[in-house]
Amino acid sequence: MSIRLVALASLVAVTALAAGCVVEPARPVVYARPAPVYAPGPAYVEVVAPQPPPPMFEENVVARPGFIWARGYWRWDGHRYVAERGHWEHARPGYHYVHPHWEQRRDGWHWRVGVWVAG
């Protein structure tokens, strides 16, 4: 076969394939929003200090109706204790507040966050 025949056969094949093509105008693509996903917060990190916290410091606060004072505490920063001031929490009827505190165990001092407990 000559080069002209191969070129002609190729041209015929491409024309036949293109004849079936349909060109449509571009349409905007609409993506459906996924349903909200409620992922849990960051994993709880156990804080263990190698030494006991310093003596508790005093905070002078005046009572506020409908609130409780969540006492300040000593935060372990990995090297030393740092004082953290307390804050007001809205009172929750039927619950009582357990203040943040440190618990001594065999492997050191474990941090316990402040939590609301039923009852």
N, C-alpha and C positions, 0 to 999 in steps of 0.2 A: 504494500500500500504506500502511496506517496504521501508526503507531508500534507499536501493540500487536501487529500481525502480524510486524513486523520483530523485535521483542523475543522473540516466541514462536518464530520460526524460529531465532534465535540460540541460545535456550535448548535447543531440540531438537538443534541441531548440536553444542553443547558436551556435552550428555548422551550423544549417540551416540559422540563421540570419547572421552569419559571411560569409557564402558562397556568399552572394550578395554584399559584400563590395569590393570595388576596391581601391587599394592604388596607389596614383599618386605621382610623385616626387614634392617636394615643388617648387613653382614658386615665383619669387620676386613680391611683391605687388607694383603697380604703382598708386600713387595718383595724380589725375589731380590737378594742382594748381588752386585755386579759382581766379576769376577775381579780379583785385585790387579794393579795397573799399576806397573811398575817404570820410573819416569821417570828420565832421567839427572839427575845433580846439576846445580847451577848451572853455567852455561858458564864455561870457563876465562877468566880475565881476565889479559891480559898486563900486567905491571907493568914500567914503564920509568922509571928515575930519571935525572935530568939530570946528576948528579954521582956520582963514585965513592963507595962505602961507606967508613966509617972503618976503621982497622986492626982486624983481628979481635981480639976480647977472649978472655981465657983462662977456661976453666971447669975447676975441679979436681973430678974425679969418680973414684970407686973402681970398678974393674971388677966387673960382676955376671954370673955365669955364666948363659948363655941369653939375654942381652940385648946390645944395642949402644947406645952413646950417640950420639944424633943431635945433633950440635953445634948450639950457638946460632948466631944470625945477626942481621944488621941488616935490619930491616923498613922499607921506605919508606912513610911515612904520607901522602904527597902533598906534604909540605913539608920533611920532614927524616927522617933515619934514627933508628929507635928499636930499642934492643937487645932481642932475644927470647932467653930462656934455652932451652937444649937440653932434650931429654927422652929417656927410655929407650924403645927399640923392641924387641919380641920378636925374637930372632934367627930367620932363616928359612933353613933348610938349602937349599943349592943357589942361593942368592941373595946378592948383596952390596949394601950400602946406599951410594947416592950422596948425599952430604950436600947440603943446600940451599946455594946459592951465587949470586953475581952474575956475569954475563958481559958484557964490554964489546963493544958493536957501534957502528956509525957513528952511530946515532940516540940513543945513551945506554947506560945500564946495565940489562940485562935480568935479571929474577929467575927463578931455576930452583928449583922445590920439591925437597925430598928424596924420592927414590924408590928402590924395590927393583928391582934388575935381575938377571935370570937369569944364572948363570954364575959 
